Amino acid sequence: MLNIQIEWSKEKFELNVVGHAGYAEHGKDIVCAAVSVIVGMLANEIENHEEMYPGQQVEVKSGLAMIHTAYRSKLRANIVFGMVVDALLALEEQYPEYIKILISKTMGVWGKRNLNRDMVVM
């Protein structure tokens, strides 16, 4: 199972992904592939725009992703992080036995799908 933890506050965004979905054998797992694409796009956005994301920490490898960053543009953060969160939640909705997401300290704004989601406040 993929365990995903998201923390989104006024000052920072943190995404941690651990594990493998186990939907199919290595190299044929569409759930892992989808999450990898989403996480990879976020990592590229942050690494390619250092001026927008100060103090970034990005590590992505097999079975583990850690993306922690502050951000300067609230508008850009809501668009970028919102799309990432919404895409991951859509995958969790489609494949609940393979993905578990914990969202904490959420300050972001995104689509209606997420408005009724239980959130953990830490």
C-alpha positions as CSV (number, residue, x, y, z in Angstrom):
1,M,0.0,0.0,0.0
2,L,1.1,3.6,-0.7
3,N,0.9,5.8,2.4
4,I,0.8,9.5,1.6
5,Q,1.0,12.3,4.1
6,I,0.3,15.9,3.1
7,E,0.8,18.9,5.3
8,W,-0.2,22.3,3.8
9,S,0.1,25.4,6.0
10,K,0.4,29.1,5.4
11,E,4.1,28.8,5.2
12,K,4.9,25.4,3.8
13,F,3.8,22.3,1.8
14,E,5.0,18.8,2.7
15,L,4.4,15.6,0.8
16,N,5.7,12.2,2.0
17,V,5.0,9.0,0.1
18,V,6.1,5.6,1.4
19,G,5.6,2.1,0.0
20,H,4.4,0.5,-3.2
21,A,0.7,0.2,-4.2
22,G,0.9,-3.6,-4.9
23,Y,-1.8,-3.3,-7.6
24,A,0.4,-5.3,-10.0
25,E,3.9,-6.6,-10.3
26,H,6.8,-4.2,-10.5
27,G,6.9,-2.4,-13.9
28,K,3.1,-3.0,-14.5
29,D,1.6,-1.3,-11.5
30,I,-0.6,1.5,-12.9
31,V,-1.3,2.9,-9.4
32,C,2.4,3.3,-8.6
33,A,3.0,4.7,-12.0
34,A,0.2,7.4,-11.7
35,V,1.5,8.5,-8.2
36,S,5.1,8.6,-9.6
37,V,4.1,10.9,-12.4
38,I,2.2,13.2,-10.1
39,V,5.1,13.3,-7.6
40,G,7.7,13.7,-10.3
41,M,5.8,16.7,-11.8
42,L,5.7,18.4,-8.4
43,A,9.4,17.7,-7.8
44,N,10.3,19.2,-11.2
45,E,8.1,22.3,-10.6
46,I,9.8,22.9,-7.2
47,E,13.4,22.2,-8.4
48,N,13.0,24.3,-11.6
49,H,11.6,27.3,-9.8
50,E,13.9,27.7,-6.8
51,E,13.0,31.4,-6.5
52,M,9.3,30.5,-5.8
53,Y,10.1,27.6,-3.4
54,P,12.8,28.6,-0.8
55,G,14.2,26.1,1.6
56,Q,13.2,23.1,-0.6
57,Q,14.0,19.5,0.2
58,V,13.2,17.1,-2.6
59,E,14.0,13.4,-2.5
60,V,12.4,10.9,-4.9
61,K,13.3,7.3,-5.3
62,S,11.7,3.9,-5.5
63,G,9.2,3.4,-2.7
64,L,9.9,6.8,-1.1
65,A,9.3,10.5,-1.9
66,M,9.8,13.5,0.3
67,I,9.0,17.0,-0.9
68,H,9.1,19.7,1.7
69,T,9.1,23.4,0.7
70,A,8.1,26.9,1.7
71,Y,6.5,29.0,-1.0
72,R,6.4,32.7,-2.0
73,S,3.3,32.9,-4.2
74,K,0.1,31.8,-2.5
75,L,-1.7,31.9,-5.8
76,R,0.8,29.6,-7.5
77,A,0.9,27.3,-4.5
78,N,-2.9,26.9,-4.5
79,I,-2.8,26.0,-8.2
80,V,0.2,23.7,-8.1
81,F,-0.4,22.0,-4.7
82,G,-4.1,22.0,-5.3
83,M,-3.8,20.0,-8.5
84,V,-1.4,17.6,-6.9
85,V,-3.6,17.0,-3.9
86,D,-6.8,16.7,-6.0
87,A,-5.1,14.2,-8.4
88,L,-3.8,12.0,-5.5
89,L,-7.3,12.1,-3.8
90,A,-8.9,11.0,-7.1
91,L,-6.5,8.1,-7.2
92,E,-7.3,7.2,-3.6
93,E,-11.0,7.3,-4.5
94,Q,-10.5,4.9,-7.4
95,Y,-8.0,2.6,-5.7
96,P,-8.8,2.8,-1.9
97,E,-7.2,-0.6,-1.2
98,Y,-3.9,0.6,-2.6
99,I,-3.5,4.2,-1.5
100,K,-4.1,5.8,1.9
101,I,-3.8,9.6,2.3
102,L,-3.6,11.6,5.5
103,I,-4.0,15.3,5.2
104,S,-3.1,17.6,8.1
105,K,-3.0,21.3,8.9
106,T,-4.6,22.1,5.6
107,M,-4.7,25.7,4.5
108,G,-4.9,25.2,0.7
109,V,-7.9,25.7,-1.5
110,W,-8.9,23.1,-4.1
111,G,-11.9,21.4,-5.8
112,K,-15.3,20.4,-4.4
113,R,-14.3,16.7,-4.2
114,N,-12.2,17.5,-1.1
115,L,-14.4,19.8,0.9
116,N,-16.1,17.1,2.9
117,R,-13.0,15.1,3.5
118,D,-12.1,14.4,7.1
119,M,-8.8,16.1,8.0
120,V,-6.5,15.5,10.9
121,V,-5.4,18.7,12.6
122,M,-2.1,18.2,14.3
